[in-house]
Amino acid sequence: MKAVFLCGGRGRRMLPLTEDKFLLDFLGKPLLEHQIEIACDAGLRHFVFIGNPENTARVEQITSRIPGIEVDLALQKESLGIADALKSAEPFLHGQVLIVNPNDVIVKSAYLKILAEAEKATASAFMLGYQVQEYFPGGYLQVDSRNELLHIAEKPSPGEEPSNLVNILIHCHNKPEELLRYIETTRTTRDDVYECALDDMVKEGHKIKVIPYDDFWAPIKYPWHIFRAMEYFLDGAQAHIAPTARISERASIEGKVVLGANVKVLENAVIRGPAYVGTGSVIGNNALVRGYSHIGSNSVIGYSTEVKHSYIGDNCWFHSNYIGDSIIDDDCSFGAGAVLANLRLDEGNIQIEVQDSLVDTGCDKLGAIVGRGCRIGVNASLMPGVRVGPDSFVGPQVCLRGDLAANKIALLQSQYQTEDNKTRLDEGKRRGRPEQSEN
């Protein structure tokens, strides 16, 4: 069986983060590499990766260093959805195929469940269904008493879901050629050709079985979903300190902590796990890293900085900052005293506007989301849930209350005047007079 990984889409809801979600780094490896390892652990060895013109080289680089797998690469020239991706890979889609969304973090049992059902060959296709307790922006499944698919509704509005069963995109198709035929004849005005093709298959008598799944699942749809994936990988990691890491005798390492090669932890620094610090990073004097924090490579958590439950990329610099529940992309620099606030005064959930809709993040603690290459000036304050676009600057003392687009500068227009200084200080007061000192 071939596992078909859909790597051609672009995460428009992830702004200001521009990296493909499956290329996000966890514990020193891109998510795609973790996903391949999980699939291999379930017994899969033959993979088809459908990339786009911007990421195909990176996908090829990642897959080339994983031994024991067979790889086919297909190119999706434009991000036109799942159906178009499968059409791009048509020459490779023969025999049983397992279509996988690599942006969803799942565990080995997901593969084992669907592969076990596929061996029985009791249906044309198989898919996983996950029961949710609150609205999720995905596809919803309507099934009959035998867990056979009746209808799939792609991203219905809140309150219009046909069930509480959400589609997890790990689908097994016994005859992909038949699926492609339905894709060719399906007509829809929305970006749901694949889902409509499945509906058409059901209408014409094809049996699609939905397999209940209740193990771990962490879809990454929005930036704040990174936290759950980060927590999952940190929980599953083993405490490890690389032999080349240098830790001061006056530093404190507590709990499950992973320190990469050449990490430096200086005097009076404290790291409370679960936490990860990537290769070559420095945890400076009096710094505190705690509460599920993930720090990339070659970053400097400088003097007296506190990092709490945050995801930080590579090559970032901090000095006397507070970074709480925040996501910071690569190559960012923070001036002394800059603060990322993470809690509203009314302690309510933080809402963020995504594609002209206000989305409840479900988080009462959420700091800033900062894109690649940003600079934050001294004593700047970023309010909860604020997003800063790539290559933007937030000037000194600015209190940023709303989002800042890419390639912009936010400056505080402070005004002051200068005059001649006519004040004369009493040097005696300054130095202290003996006759005025206390007995």
Steps between C-alpha positions, in 0.01 A plus 500: 500500500618851416466789745420820309604810697327821393774763525385742231257723691566837659381593849323831445361493854851476650609858434731662599679163491592424138678165539310194383348338807659162436840675498461638852782375719439287809790362705745583225310330215233628262149372563507315166791287623309413817197408288700269277650327803154441648375355172809278470442376854155387384658299218484739202806528277386640163418873496372746241560866590301764314679833539480845346770693309621674819540197726579200278877538547458511877274193497758314290774604743307371802401169342851430368638463852244243616628147432291206387219684320401522135408850386311642203470877458217678320459873433177692556560822309226696679336453838156402370396248764516128564338392174748698289787360707390143432467574129860628506612165640283282271795300354582373850146418617458130434393228739407585856594855607482675834441874467651692794494863611849550653388814684297294748697340781372148562641188660579153372161359601329715234691319227457159659120543525447597139750246365329220693161592350650536152627142517141380535411670169135544604467847341630711213664744740564554870535818704548602863235688696566689823227622736542864602338685789516846342506648150802414288565659158513179299291237325211334685378147437146366499489121540240226531466236772779294339743795496473529124527848354177671392630852448806716560454873563819702450540788747133568581422815698485464879162353594449338159713190558316177401664317796783535749715258298795674333690364204866423564683495170647153510298330227561163341381443143506152351452627145651848465435493124127492580539792739680702231218430257248647744727799559500570126120504478421682826375856472507749789559872549690450827839360586349161585534295181650205685224495762229534234658214307469282811136603530442408134661160557261434791199607294594252229525208741865497605548411864728728704551386856571749781724363775462664843828640634545637852876502548722809482429747219643851471402674176694819422248737345596823678828621653391433859445133412879473497489495880319165518738340253794646694365359827450158340859476379642632828293250698627216282865605515762352730705734718838544333799729533742484207861422599615830350248711695660724763303565819621728777524346845279787615226428245193287577354232270173352629264239354498368144742720306663437161814700424654473154864504399711797610223657708625733774314557827658785696513591869170521688296392198204269571340254255188321626377228268341383294723716282717475190801714410644451152858470380728793577250704702592694812294534818648811660558615854188512720279380212196282572364248248192309615157355433533309172739727314663407169803704391663450162865498398754781543264717703600709802266522798691792647542642846192495725263383226203278588358261241179324597307248285629644172623376163811687384676450170866505399739796527290707739642745755349620829616719787301568816168403339183320601382250236176332606289253297642643179617375161807666354638407159867492398742795498319727745664741746350658813638810670538524878174531691270389216202302632253265330184511712300178509191565717214745454405707803153343492661153464274418204590287199711671239347546156691550176371613161576240233391552140242766599351284776554533873624167637488405867838342567366315803802636689472734796879526488651584162786737434625638170552316171807652337606430143847435368763777507327743740661751735330608823638816661592570862210522744243413231184318611302260280148433622344149516440338162673771297660385174809660347562431131837384366780759475314760705634724778325605821670813626615584853223554759224415255198326655376293205130428545416382148662292228791637301526391136818374334780745418361778721644716780297606804650808663393703802471871411619634834538877534714695743667842523847615606582805713801643678564322829487767773484255790786519748552196718615512862827311495481455876178305473647292227810400693341494844605745776650357819309742719172377352574131543310301759663422834 
